[in-house]
Amino acid sequence: MKLNLTRRQTLVAGGLLAASTALPALAADKPKLRFSAVFSDQDIRAEMMKKFSDAIKDDFDYEGYYGGTLFKQGTELVALQRGNLEMSNIAPQDFSKQMPEWSIVTAAYVFRDTDHLKKFFASEMGQDLKKKTEEQLHVRVLGPTYFGVRQVGLKPDKKIDKPADMAGIKLRMPGGEAWQFLGKSLGANPVAMAYAEVYTGLQTGAIDGQDNPLPNVQNMKFYEVMSQIVLTSHLVGFDLLTVSSKTWNAMSPELQKKFQKAADDAIDWSTGQHLAREKELASSFEKKGLKIYKPDVDAFREYAQKMYLASDLAKSWPAGMLDKINAL
């Protein structure tokens, strides 16, 4: 069958064809932004990323992957560097494997609280560390994502005020040299034990205590087998919201500014949510009958920092940097 078209029909058909082929091209103009993290989609930080993605939705096609479903913990940095991923929330310990200078921010009592953490990354020291990271690792750090302060929880009803009071306390710590040293820096006798075994360990007396942010204590019901929580606040827990340099450098200066502001706003919101949750949990644990109190944190800080400075772990720290951080 022969199809006869008028000149007008031919022009209309051609226009429709051009319009249909242009649609995929328009969609391709919006770059894909894949984000990978090990926290679950129920985590406060997942909501943080939703707020972030809403702020940049006109410029990027955001895809969030949570619970380590896209990349396993510890592999995200390499994925960013290889161009297999655009964004992630990376532990500072993972940065320190490639850039030893980062290890200073993973030690006990380096940061006093979230304000101190934020001041460090806004300071000349923090900016210099981020700049070196971009130059050496080819990723850009947008900011620290706080997720809680680690506190000591004990089964024995023994008042803890100074590190000397922790002598003989069998304190569960994660495996690995850095974590075990952290336990020693608190004056305790660290015991390596799997996270899933901590409840039974406290119940049977295999360990006397554990250290975790309060939300973890709630989630794992450790409060059922403890008598007290000592607010040592020895480690301000945070990861680093990071974007690949390839993605960052492809943006205009105006878009970079918008992107950074979206990250800053989302991080500030998440920090506020975490702090409120911790305060709420401390009150709820007291109502359950646990003793909640603050020891001589200055004595703990002094003891821990002396131990770190005398150890091999501090050899990679920039000279004088700890004193500068303390002075902030």
N, C-alpha and C positions, 0 to 999 in steps of 0.2 A: 504494500500500500504506500502510495506516494503522499507525502505531507507537504502541502503548499502553505507558505507563510507570507503575509504581507510585510512590507518594510517596517511598519509600526510594531507588528507582532514580534518581528525579529529583534527589534531594539528593546522591547519590554522583556522578552525572554533573556536577552543578553544581560540586561540590568539585574534581573533576579539572580542569574547565575553568578554575577560579580558580587552581589550582596551576600549570597550564601557562602562563597569561598572566602569572603573577608571576615566572617564571624570567628573562625578559629584563630585567625591572625590577631584579632582584637583581644581574644582571651589569652593568647600567648604573650601579650604585652605586659601581663600581670605576673611577675615572677613568683614561683613556688617557694614557700618558706616552711620547710619541715623542721619540727621541734621534737627532740627526743629527751626523755627523762625517766628516771627509775621510780619516782614517786607515783602514786596511783592517781586515777582521775577524780578521786574523792578528796584528795589532799587540798589544803588551802592554796598551795602553789599552783595547782591546776586551774583554780579559779583566777589566780593572779595572771596566768597566761591567757585566759579567756579575755580578761580586761585589756591585756596588752594587744591581743590579736584584733579586738574590736576597734582599738585606736588606730591600727595600721591596715585595716581591711580594704581600704580604697587603693592601697598601693601594693599589697601582697596577697597571694592565695595561701593562707595559713593552714597547715596540717599538723595537729598535735598528736604525738604518740607517747603514751604513759605506761608505767609499770615495766619498763625495759623491753617493750614489745618490738621496737625497731632496732635499737642497739643496746647491748648489755652494759651494765655499770662498768666503767673503766675503759670502755672502747669508744666513747663518744668523741673524745678529743681527736683521736686519730681519724675518725670519720669526718670531722670538720676539716681537718688538714688535707684529706684526700679528695674533698669536694663531694663526698657522699651524703653530707648533711649540712644544713644551713645554720641551725641554732641548737643549743643544748644548755642544760643546767649541770655544771661540772664541779666535782669536789676539788678543793684546793690541793688535796693530797695527790690527785691525778696530774695537776699542773707541776707539782714538785718532782715528779718522776722524770720530766723532761727539762725542768728549770728548777734546780735545787733551792734557789732563793725563796721560792714559795713556801718552803717548809716552815719558815718562821711564823706564818699565820695559822699553822696547824698545831702549835704548841699550847700547853696549858697557860692560862692567865695572861695571854698576850693582849686580849681585848677584855675590857671590863663589862661592857654591855653593848646594846645595839647602837647607841649614839657614838660610842668610841669606835666601833666597827665602821660606821658610816664616815666618821671624821678621818679615819685612816685612808680610806679609798678616795676621799675628796682632797687629801693632803698632797703635797709635792712628792712624798714617798710613795703613796698609793698610785698617783698618776704616773710616776716613773716606772713602777713595777708593771703597770698595765701597758705602758709604751714598749717596754722591753719584751713583754709577752707577745705583743702584736708584731714586733720585728723578728723575734726568734721563733715563735710558734705559729705565726700567721693566723691568729684568731684575735678578736677584739672582746675584751671583758666589758660588759655593760654595767654590771654592779653586783654586789653580794646579796644573795637571797637567804635571809635568816629563817631558821626553822626550829630554834629552841636552844636553851642553855642546859648543859648537862649538870645534874645534881646527884649527890650521893644518897642512896637509900639503903638503910640498914635494918637487919632483923634484930640484933642485940639492942637492948635498951641502955646504951652507953652514951653519955653526953660527949659530943665532939666539939671542941673549940679550936684546937690547933693541930697541925700535922702530927705532933707527937702522940696525940690521942688516937691516931689511926694505926699505931704500931700493933702488929699482930692481926689486924682486920683482913680477912680473906675477901678481897674485892674483885668481883668478876669484871674482867675487861675483855674486849674483843682480842682475837689472836693477832700476832704481828708485833714486831719490835717497838714501833712507835706507840701503839696502844698500851703495851705492857709498861713502857717507860712512863707513860702518863699516869698509870696507877701508882708507880713508885714515887712520882713527883708529888703525890698527895699524902705520902707517908704510909701508904698501905702495902699489903702483900698481894700483888696482882695475881689473879688466877684466870687462865684462858679457858673460856667456856662458850659453847655455841649459844646464840641468842635464845633459841627455842628451849634450851635446857635451864634457863635462869630461874624460872618459877619453881621447878622441882629442886634446884640447887639451894634456893633460899629455904624452901620447905623442909628439906632434910638436914640442913646445916652444912652441906658441902661447901657453901660460900656464906659469908656474913652479910654481903651487900652487893650492890650493883650501881652503875652510874648511867643515867639516861635522861633525856629531856622529859618533863612531866607528862606530855601527851603519850609517850611510849609507856610510861608507868601505868597510865590509864588503859591504854589499848591492850597491854599484856597482863593486866590485873595484878601487877607486882605488889600493889598496896595491900593485897590480902595476906601476904606473907612477910610484911615489914612492920616495924614498930615506929620508924621515924624517917624523915627526909631532912638531910642536912643541906642547906642551901649554899653549897660551896661555890656554885656558879663558875666552875673551873674551865669550861670550854664553851665559848659562844659558837654554836653550830651554824654554819652557813655553807652554801654552794655559790657558784658564780654563773650568772646568766651571761651566755657567751654566743657570739655570732662569728661565722667564718669571715676572714678578711676579704675573701673573694666577694661575698655577698655585700659586705659593708662598703667596699671600694667601688662597687657598681652603682651605689646610690649618689644622688646629687647632694651637695652640702645642705640644702634645705630639707631633703628627705632624711638625711642622717640626724639632723637636729630633731625632727619629728619622731624618728625611731627611738632616739635616746630618751626623749621626754616620755614617750609611752612606756618605756622600760622603767624609768625612774618612778613614775606615778604608780605603776603596777607593783613594784617592789615595796614602795612605802605603804601601800594598802595591805600587802601581805604581811609585812612586819607588824603593823598594828593589830592585825587579826591574830597572829601568833602570840603576841604579848598579852592580849586580852584572854586568850585561851589558857595560857600558863597561869595567870592570876586567878582565873576561875577554878582551875584544877587544884591549886594550892589550898584554896578555901574548902573545896569539896573533900580533899584528903583529911583535913583537920576535922571535918564533920564525921568522917569515918573512924576517928580515934587516933590518927597518926600525929605524932609530934612533928611540927614544922618549925624550924628555927634557923637563924643565920649564925655561923661561927665567926671567928676572927679571919675574915677573908684576906686581909692585908698580910697576916702571918702565913696563910696558905700560899698567897701569890709570891711572897719573898722566898719561901722555901722552894717552891717549884721552879722559879726562874733561876735560882742559884744552881739547882740540879741540872737544868737544861744547858746553862752556859758552861758547865764543867763537863758536858757530855760531847760525844762525837756528833750528835744530831745538830749541834749549833755551829759546826765548822763551815757550813754553807751559808750561814746568815751574813748579810752585809754588815761590816764593822759599824758598831754604834747604833744600829737600827733599832734594837730592842729599847734602848734608852730613849730614843726619839719617839717611839710609839708610846712608851709609858708617859712621856711628857705632854702628849696631846690632850 
